[in-house]
Amino acid sequence: MICIGIEGTAEKTGVGIVDSKGNILASTGKQLIPESGGIHPREAAKHHAASIVPLIKDALNEAKLDIGEIGLVAFSRGPGLGPALRTTATAARSLALSLNIPIIGVNHCIGHVEIGRLTTGAEDPVSLYVSGGNTQVIAYESERYRVFGETLDIAIGNCLDQFAREIGLEHPGGPKIEKCAKSGKFIKLPYAVKGMDLSFSGLLTAALRKFESGADREDICYSLQETAFSMLVEVTERALAHTKKNEVMLCGGVAANIRLREMVKIMSDEHYAEFFMPPVEYCGDNGAMIAWMGHLMFKNGITHNIKDTTIIQRYRTDMVDVPWMKSSKKHLKLPADMAEKGAEANLYKDNWLNHQAFIKERVFKGYRIHEIDRRLRKERTKKEAKLLGEAKRCGVKTPLIYDINKDKKSLIIEEIKGIPIKNVFEDASIQRIKNISTMIGEDIAKLHNCGIIHGDLTTSNLILKDEKVVFIDFGLGKNSDLVEDKGVDLLVFKKAISGIHYKIADVSFSQILKGYENADNYDEVVKKIGEIEGRGRYTSNE
């Protein structure tokens, strides 16, 4: 069977033709270049309406096919801009009805991952998906692709485009910034990583203020790019360390950036993982990825009636069943002398005055420039030592610190002989999971009431010892009483649980919130979690 795919989530109109064996027979596209400002949804819709039919003809010519040889129509159902999605869906329906063939609406984000797997041979990667409208760290777990981390506000592509527009560079901004950055020098900008999530709005505002105050354009472009990309690679590194997968894939339109590709490759090598990236022509939005997704769904019995082909503007990656995927049995393999390799540091077993201990060394990250790397390692080592002590005084169990080496950016800490909560949750009964989750919530409340934000709450950073929970890895932590920071702290944990422990995620997190009831501003914090979850690039506003 031959499938034609129609893409139109934002400013790019794409048509692709793919056969059932995964051979890409055609891929054509046309991009809207706005005269001023950003992409307007209705202008994008008009662009799609004018472009789809000519692009279908071009794709058929490229594939050397007649329209009657098409057996399946696929279209991007979301996420995206409402008017653009509706135009694309209408065109797909018209084509399917006129040819009397099946139609399938597909998830745009998963399309990027699947065209990447098709063209690279990656089996089960942690994927960094970066584009104008989306920024996500995606990995397969329990029959779906899970979002392990994402932007809490604007997407990286949107950030770059907005910055370029404000400083007088043409659209699209990413390639212009990349070129401008080659001759720049570093200027310190905010670095906002929150567990496996991240935020770009503060970085964008700070970069614009630096430019307005007279900083050189080249320096700001260089600093914005290095800071934003370091954040992206770090959250991917965290997901890799958490999932223990041994493949990393970069996809999406921003993957065309040479510097970002270099950084992700270096991080993968440092973690003994294999790096993949699709050909550049399949990184940006394209019809071929939609067509291939159509095949995957159709082969696995997923079809749609015309009445079921409505768009889903906020179509989450983790809303879609992916029965064609299987978890790989391959996992990261570490050197024999290394006890653990996290995103923050390497752990080596040691002995301190006859006490079993770990050396936690924040090693140099080759993907980060020295100015960013030195600052982060120094700040996080000092911060972790401080917060571990403060948390203990607030009644939360943490490892003892035996020594600090400021030169090596390392700590010698007590070895906690327990079981990571990540492992406990894999085999525990529901009642045991509830009990442990309640304890975790109670301890998070103690931290927050003391003004401590952990910053990286995952089941990998909690250890069960003597039926008590021990909190470790405070490197991303900080002191704050803000409701926003407390909400983000809990939301980071909710996503981490959903990624690895999907089947018990709702039960566990509801019990965590139950244990959290003694927290100051409990109602405000819980409300804030929902508010933060609702933020995003695509809204119902048109």
ZAMARGU-4260 file (C-alpha; in steps of 0.2 Angstrom, whole numbers, plus 5000, padded with zeros to 4 digits):
<rodrens>
0) 5000/5000/5000 | 5006/5018/4996 | 5001/5032/5009 | 5001/5050/5005 | 5004/5062/5021
5) 4999/5080/5022 | 5008/5091/5035 | 5001/5108/5041 | 5003/5111/5059 | 5011/5128/5058
10) 5020/5138/5044 | 5026/5123/5034 | 5015/5114/5021 | 5021/5097/5017 | 5016/5082/5006
15) 5025/5065/5007 | 5022/5048/4999 | 5029/5033/5007 | 5026/5014/5003 | 5023/5001/5016
20) 5041/4995/5017 | 5046/5013/5022 | 5053/5019/5006 | 5051/5037/5004 | 5045/5040/4987
25) 5042/5059/4988 | 5043/5073/5000 | 5038/5091/4995 | 5035/5107/5005 | 5033/5125/5005
30) 5036/5137/5020 | 5027/5153/5024 | 5038/5168/5027 | 5029/5181/5037 | 5031/5199/5031
35) 5033/5205/5049 | 5030/5198/5066 | 5028/5179/5070 | 5017/5166/5061 | 4998/5171/5062
40) 4987/5156/5062 | 4975/5162/5049 | 4989/5167/5037 | 4996/5149/5039 | 4979/5142/5035
45) 4978/5152/5019 | 4995/5147/5015 | 4991/5129/5017 | 4975/5131/5007 | 4984/5138/4992
50) 4999/5126/4993 | 4992/5108/4996 | 4985/5104/4979 | 5000/5110/4970 | 5011/5100/4982
55) 5001/5084/4980 | 5004/5086/4961 | 5022/5089/4964 | 5024/5074/4975 | 5015/5062/4963
60) 5026/5068/4949 | 5042/5065/4960 | 5035/5048/4965 | 5030/5044/4947 | 5013/5039/4953
65) 4995/5042/4947 | 4983/5048/4961 | 4973/5032/4959 | 4988/5022/4966 | 4987/5030/4983
70) 4979/5018/4995 | 4979/5028/5012 | 4978/5046/5017 | 4987/5052/5033 | 4986/5070/5040
75) 4994/5079/5055 | 4980/5080/5068 | 4989/5090/5080 | 4997/5098/5090 | 4997/5114/5081
80) 4988/5130/5076 | 4970/5128/5075 | 4966/5136/5058 | 4981/5128/5050 | 4976/5110/5057
85) 4958/5112/5051 | 4963/5117/5033 | 4975/5102/5032 | 4961/5090/5039 | 4949/5096/5027
90) 4960/5093/5012 | 4964/5076/5019 | 4946/5072/5021 | 4942/5078/5003 | 4956/5068/4996
95) 4951/5052/5005 | 4932/5054/5000 | 4936/5057/4982 | 4947/5042/4981 | 4936/5031/4993
100) 4951/5026/5003 | 4955/5025/5022 | 4961/5041/5032 | 4971/5042/5048 | 4975/5057/5058
105) 4992/5056/5066 | 5002/5065/5080 | 5014/5077/5073 | 5027/5075/5087 | 5027/5056/5086
110) 5029/5058/5067 | 5046/5067/5070 | 5052/5052/5081 | 5046/5039/5069 | 5054/5046/5053
115) 5070/5047/5064 | 5069/5029/5068 | 5065/5024/5050 | 5079/5034/5042 | 5093/5031/5056
120) 5089/5013/5062 | 5088/5019/5080 | 5078/5006/5090 | 5072/5013/5106 | 5080/5030/5109
125) 5079/5045/5121 | 5073/5058/5108 | 5076/5077/5110 | 5063/5085/5099 | 5066/5103/5096
130) 5056/5114/5084 | 5047/5131/5083 | 5032/5125/5092 | 5038/5110/5103 | 5052/5106/5114
135) 5051/5089/5122 | 5062/5074/5128 | 5053/5059/5123 | 5056/5040/5127 | 5046/5024/5125
140) 5039/5016/5141 | 5023/5005/5144 | 5015/5006/5127 | 5017/5024/5124 | 5030/5038/5121
145) 5032/5047/5137 | 5037/5065/5139 | 5051/5065/5152 | 5054/5083/5150 | 5048/5099/5141
150) 5048/5117/5140 | 5037/5125/5153 | 5034/5140/5142 | 5040/5144/5125 | 5048/5132/5113
155) 5066/5134/5108 | 5062/5138/5090 | 5050/5151/5096 | 5063/5158/5107 | 5076/5160/5094
160) 5063/5167/5081 | 5057/5180/5094 | 5075/5185/5098 | 5080/5186/5080 | 5065/5197/5076
165) 5067/5209/5090 | 5086/5212/5085 | 5082/5214/5067 | 5086/5197/5059 | 5075/5189/5046
170) 5064/5174/5048 | 5067/5160/5052 | 5078/5166/5066 | 5088/5150/5070 | 5099/5150/5055
175) 5103/5168/5057 | 5107/5167/5075 | 5118/5152/5071 | 5128/5162/5058 | 5129/5177/5069
180) 5135/5167/5084 | 5151/5161/5076 | 5160/5177/5080 | 5153/5180/5097 | 5160/5180/5115
185) 5151/5174/5130 | 5140/5185/5141 | 5132/5177/5156 | 5113/5174/5154 | 5100/5164/5165
190) 5101/5145/5165 | 5084/5138/5169 | 5084/5119/5171 | 5071/5112/5182 | 5073/5093/5184
195) 5070/5087/5166 | 5060/5102/5162 | 5066/5119/5156 | 5061/5137/5153 | 5066/5149/5140
200) 5055/5165/5143 | 5067/5172/5156 | 5082/5168/5145 | 5074/5177/5130 | 5070/5192/5141
205) 5087/5193/5148 | 5095/5192/5131 | 5085/5206/5124 | 5089/5217/5139 | 5107/5214/5136
210) 5105/5219/5118 | 5095/5234/5122 | 5109/5240/5134 | 5122/5240/5120 | 5129/5222/5120
215) 5136/5216/5103 | 5124/5207/5093 | 5137/5193/5089 | 5140/5191/5108 | 5122/5189/5113
220) 5118/5177/5099 | 5133/5166/5104 | 5128/5167/5123 | 5109/5164/5119 | 5113/5149/5108
225) 5126/5141/5120 | 5115/5144/5135 | 5099/5137/5128 | 5107/5122/5119 | 5117/5118/5135
230) 5100/5117/5144 | 5092/5106/5131 | 5107/5094/5131 | 5107/5093/5150 | 5088/5088/5151
235) 5091/5075/5138 | 5106/5069/5148 | 5095/5068/5164 | 5082/5057/5154 | 5096/5046/5148
240) 5103/5043/5165 | 5085/5040/5172 | 5079/5028/5159 | 5096/5019/5156 | 5093/5018/5137
245) 5108/5017/5126 | 5102/5027/5111 | 5100/5046/5109 | 5091/5054/5094 | 5090/5072/5089
250) 5075/5077/5079 | 5064/5092/5074 | 5068/5108/5064 | 5081/5115/5076 | 5091/5099/5074
255) 5098/5107/5058 | 5109/5118/5069 | 5127/5111/5068 | 5132/5117/5086 | 5117/5108/5094
260) 5120/5092/5084 | 5138/5093/5090 | 5133/5095/5108 | 5121/5081/5108 | 5134/5070/5100
265) 5147/5074/5113 | 5134/5071/5128 | 5130/5054/5120 | 5148/5049/5119 | 5151/5054/5137
270) 5137/5042/5142 | 5143/5028/5131 | 5126/5029/5121 | 5124/5029/5102 | 5119/5045/5094
275) 5107/5047/5079 | 5100/5061/5069 | 5088/5060/5053 | 5094/5068/5037 | 5091/5086/5038
280) 5077/5086/5025 | 5067/5075/5037 | 5071/5085/5053 | 5059/5099/5049 | 5040/5097/5047
285) 5037/5086/5032 | 5024/5075/5024 | 5034/5060/5023 | 5034/5058/5042 | 5015/5059/5042
290) 5014/5046/5028 | 5025/5034/5038 | 5015/5037/5054 | 4999/5033/5044 | 5007/5016/5038
295) 5012/5012/5056 | 4995/5015/5063 | 4986/5006/5049 | 4997/4991/5050 | 4992/4990/5068
300) 4974/4991/5066 | 4972/5009/5070 | 4960/5018/5057 | 4948/5033/5058 | 4931/5036/5051
305) 4928/5053/5043 | 4918/5058/5058 | 4933/5054/5069 | 4946/5065/5060 | 4943/5081/5070
310) 4959/5090/5075 | 4966/5090/5092 | 4975/5106/5095 | 4984/5101/5111 | 4988/5083/5105
315) 5000/5077/5118 | 5013/5065/5113 | 5008/5053/5128 | 4990/5052/5122 | 4994/5040/5108
320) 4995/5021/5109 | 5010/5015/5099 | 5008/4996/5098 | 5022/4995/5085 | 5035/5000/5097
325) 5045/4988/5109 | 5057/4992/5123 | 5075/4988/5118 | 5084/4975/5130 | 5100/4985/5127
330) 5105/4997/5141 | 5119/5009/5146 | 5135/5000/5151 | 5147/5009/5163 | 5166/5006/5166
335) 5169/4994/5180 | 5176/5007/5192 | 5161/5018/5191 | 5146/5015/5203 | 5134/5026/5194
340) 5134/5039/5180 | 5121/5053/5182 | 5117/5068/5173 | 5125/5078/5187 | 5140/5068/5192
345) 5150/5052/5192 | 5149/5041/5208 | 5164/5031/5213 | 5164/5020/5229 | 5176/5026/5243
350) 5181/5024/5261 | 5181/5038/5273 | 5188/5035/5291 | 5181/5017/5290 | 5164/5023/5283
355) 5158/5017/5267 | 5156/5032/5255 | 5154/5038/5238 | 5164/5051/5229 | 5152/5062/5219
360) 5162/5071/5206 | 5155/5084/5195 | 5165/5081/5180 | 5168/5093/5165 | 5154/5092/5152
365) 5162/5092/5135 | 5146/5099/5127 | 5146/5115/5138 | 5158/5129/5135 | 5170/5132/5150
370) 5162/5148/5156 | 5145/5139/5158 | 5152/5123/5164 | 5164/5130/5178 | 5150/5141/5185
375) 5137/5127/5185 | 5148/5114/5193 | 5155/5126/5206 | 5137/5133/5211 | 5129/5116/5211
380) 5142/5108/5222 | 5141/5122/5235 | 5122/5122/5234 | 5120/5103/5236 | 5132/5103/5252
385) 5122/5117/5259 | 5104/5110/5255 | 5108/5093/5261 | 5112/5100/5278 | 5097/5111/5279
390) 5085/5097/5274 | 5092/5086/5288 | 5088/5100/5300 | 5070/5101/5293 | 5067/5083/5297
395) 5071/5075/5280 | 5083/5061/5279 | 5098/5065/5268 | 5116/5057/5267 | 5130/5064/5278
400) 5143/5075/5269 | 5161/5069/5274 | 5171/5081/5264 | 5170/5094/5250 | 5184/5097/5237
405) 5181/5114/5229 | 5194/5111/5216 | 5188/5095/5209 | 5170/5100/5212 | 5167/5084/5222
410) 5159/5078/5238 | 5162/5063/5248 | 5146/5058/5255 | 5139/5044/5265 | 5134/5028/5256
415) 5115/5025/5259 | 5113/5006/5259 | 5095/5005/5253 | 5085/5003/5237 | 5081/5016/5225
420) 5062/5020/5225 | 5063/5018/5206 | 5067/4999/5209 | 5054/4998/5224 | 5040/5004/5213
425) 5043/4991/5200 | 5038/4976/5211 | 5028/4983/5225 | 5010/4981/5229 | 4998/4995/5226
430) 4996/4997/5245 | 5015/4998/5248 | 5017/5011/5234 | 5003/5021/5242 | 5011/5021/5259
435) 5028/5025/5252 | 5021/5039/5241 | 5012/5047/5256 | 5029/5047/5266 | 5037/5056/5251
440) 5023/5069/5250 | 5026/5072/5269 | 5044/5075/5267 | 5042/5086/5252 | 5030/5096/5263
445) 5044/5098/5276 | 5056/5104/5263 | 5044/5116/5256 | 5039/5123/5273 | 5058/5126/5276
450) 5059/5135/5259 | 5069/5121/5251 | 5066/5117/5233 | 5074/5100/5228 | 5074/5104/5209
455) 5076/5086/5203 | 5063/5075/5211 | 5063/5058/5203 | 5062/5040/5209 | 5080/5039/5205
460) 5084/5052/5218 | 5075/5044/5232 | 5081/5029/5242 | 5071/5018/5254 | 5081/5013/5269
465) 5073/5005/5285 | 5056/5009/5278 | 5061/5028/5278 | 5064/5039/5262 | 5081/5047/5260
470) 5082/5061/5248 | 5098/5063/5238 | 5105/5074/5223 | 5101/5092/5228 | 5112/5099/5214
475) 5097/5108/5206 | 5090/5114/5222 | 5087/5131/5229 | 5080/5141/5243 | 5063/5148/5239
480) 5046/5151/5246 | 5037/5155/5230 | 5022/5145/5226 | 5027/5144/5208 | 5044/5135/5212
485) 5035/5123/5224 | 5022/5119/5210 | 5036/5116/5197 | 5045/5105/5210 | 5030/5094/5212
490) 5026/5094/5193 | 5044/5089/5189 | 5041/5074/5200 | 5024/5070/5193 | 5032/5069/5175
495) 5046/5058/5181 | 5034/5046/5189 | 5023/5046/5173 | 5038/5042/5162 | 5045/5027/5171
500) 5030/5021/5182 | 5015/5025/5171 | 5004/5011/5177 | 5004/5017/5195 | 5008/5036/5192
505) 4990/5042/5196 | 4989/5032/5212 | 5007/5037/5217 | 5005/5056/5214 | 4988/5057/5222
510) 4996/5049/5238 | 5010/5061/5237 | 4998/5076/5237 | 4989/5068/5251 | 5005/5067/5261
515) 5009/5085/5256 | 4993/5091/5264 | 5003/5099/5279 | 5012/5110/5267 | 5010/5129/5269
520) 5000/5136/5255 | 4994/5118/5250 | 4979/5124/5240 | 4989/5137/5231 | 5003/5125/5226
525) 4991/5111/5220 | 4981/5124/5210 | 4998/5131/5203 | 5003/5113/5197 | 4987/5113/5186
530) 4991/5130/5180 | 5009/5126/5175 | 5003/5110/5166 | 4991/5121/5155 | 5004/5132/5149
535) 5011/5129/5131 | 5014/5135/5114 | 4997/5130/5107 | 4981/5137/5114 | 4963/5138/5108
540) 4965/5156/5105 | 4966/5161/5086
</rodrens>
